[in-house]
Amino acid sequence: MKPTEAIRAHLIARGESVRRVHLATGLQRLTIKLFMDGGTVKSDTLDTLCEYLGITVNIPPLPTEPSPA
């Protein structure tokens, strides 16, 4: 599942209304509606939605290469 799909599914599973998300986040209602209907949004909108939903992204650290001898 893609991150945007997971965020969308989380919103829907919580029963979040467009109005409730709009009031809590300040995002435009049309933007939220389009996203919930499968559309794309800008990364700052995703950041706001993740913050609202309490979603964090954990990226594992890159492996370190051994020092040359």
C-alpha atoms as a printed R data frame, in Angstrom:
   type eleno elety resid chain resno       x      y      z
1  ATOM     1    CA   MET     A     1   0.000  0.000  0.000
2  ATOM     2    CA   LYS     A     2   1.332  3.427 -0.943
3  ATOM     3    CA   PRO     A     3   1.659  6.053  1.822
4  ATOM     4    CA   THR     A     4  -1.096  8.213  0.321
5  ATOM     5    CA   GLU     A     5  -3.414  5.192  0.187
6  ATOM     6    CA   ALA     A     6  -2.671  4.432  3.839
7  ATOM     7    CA   ILE     A     7  -3.394  8.019  4.898
8  ATOM     8    CA   ARG     A     8  -6.630  8.030  2.888
9  ATOM     9    CA   ALA     A     9  -7.696  4.676  4.363
10 ATOM    10    CA   HIS     A    10  -6.925  5.946  7.872
11 ATOM    11    CA   LEU     A    11  -9.125  9.014  7.353
12 ATOM    12    CA   ILE     A    12 -11.973  6.893  6.025
13 ATOM    13    CA   ALA     A    13 -11.625  4.214  8.736
14 ATOM    14    CA   ARG     A    14 -11.835  6.899 11.435
15 ATOM    15    CA   GLY     A    15 -15.028  8.213  9.839
16 ATOM    16    CA   GLU     A    16 -13.534 11.674  9.456
17 ATOM    17    CA   SER     A    17 -15.790 14.125  7.676
18 ATOM    18    CA   VAL     A    18 -14.394 16.680  5.266
19 ATOM    19    CA   ARG     A    19 -15.751 19.441  7.499
20 ATOM    20    CA   ARG     A    20 -14.112 18.051 10.643
21 ATOM    21    CA   VAL     A    21 -10.727 17.713  8.935
22 ATOM    22    CA   HIS     A    22 -11.089 21.213  7.471
23 ATOM    23    CA   LEU     A    23 -11.875 22.769 10.845
24 ATOM    24    CA   ALA     A    24  -9.052 20.929 12.597
25 ATOM    25    CA   THR     A    25  -6.359 21.501  9.981
26 ATOM    26    CA   GLY     A    26  -7.305 24.630  8.052
27 ATOM    27    CA   LEU     A    27  -6.998 22.736  4.766
28 ATOM    28    CA   GLN     A    28  -9.444 23.662  2.019
29 ATOM    29    CA   ARG     A    29 -12.541 21.442  1.963
30 ATOM    30    CA   LEU     A    30 -12.202 20.836 -1.765
31 ATOM    31    CA   THR     A    31  -8.608 19.650 -1.321
32 ATOM    32    CA   ILE     A    32  -9.651 17.213  1.401
33 ATOM    33    CA   LYS     A    33 -12.608 15.949 -0.636
34 ATOM    34    CA   LEU     A    34 -10.488 15.410 -3.739
35 ATOM    35    CA   PHE     A    35  -7.868 13.544 -1.710
36 ATOM    36    CA   MET     A    36 -10.456 11.334 -0.002
37 ATOM    37    CA   ASP     A    37 -11.912 10.563 -3.433
38 ATOM    38    CA   GLY     A    38  -8.540  9.310 -4.688
39 ATOM    39    CA   GLY     A    39  -6.930 12.490 -5.959
40 ATOM    40    CA   THR     A    40  -3.405 13.704 -5.347
41 ATOM    41    CA   VAL     A    41  -2.313 16.530 -3.067
42 ATOM    42    CA   LYS     A    42   0.862 18.472 -2.389
43 ATOM    43    CA   SER     A    43   3.377 17.176  0.119
44 ATOM    44    CA   ASP     A    44   2.651 19.952  2.621
45 ATOM    45    CA   THR     A    45  -0.998 18.855  2.629
46 ATOM    46    CA   LEU     A    46   0.089 15.290  3.371
47 ATOM    47    CA   ASP     A    47   2.292 16.620  6.173
48 ATOM    48    CA   THR     A    48  -0.711 18.416  7.669
49 ATOM    49    CA   LEU     A    49  -2.926 15.341  7.372
50 ATOM    50    CA   CYS     A    50  -0.274 13.131  8.973
51 ATOM    51    CA   GLU     A    51   0.128 15.578 11.842
52 ATOM    52    CA   TYR     A    52  -3.646 15.689 12.336
53 ATOM    53    CA   LEU     A    53  -3.909 11.894 12.321
54 ATOM    54    CA   GLY     A    54  -0.817 11.339 14.457
55 ATOM    55    CA   ILE     A    55   0.974  9.449 11.693
56 ATOM    56    CA   THR     A    56   4.766  9.442 11.654
57 ATOM    57    CA   VAL     A    57   7.183  8.043  9.106
58 ATOM    58    CA   ASN     A    58  10.122  6.032 10.361
59 ATOM    59    CA   ILE     A    59  12.917  5.684  7.863
60 ATOM    60    CA   PRO     A    60  15.669  3.245  8.801
61 ATOM    61    CA   PRO     A    61  19.176  4.699  8.831
62 ATOM    62    CA   LEU     A    62  21.357  4.076  5.830
63 ATOM    63    CA   PRO     A    63  23.962  1.394  6.358
64 ATOM    64    CA   THR     A    64  27.413  2.760  7.009
65 ATOM    65    CA   GLU     A    65  30.240  1.620  4.840
66 ATOM    66    CA   PRO     A    66  33.393  0.324  6.527
67 ATOM    67    CA   SER     A    67  36.342  2.704  6.466
68 ATOM    68    CA   PRO     A    68  38.982  1.888  3.899
69 ATOM    69    CA   ALA     A    69  42.027  0.260  5.519
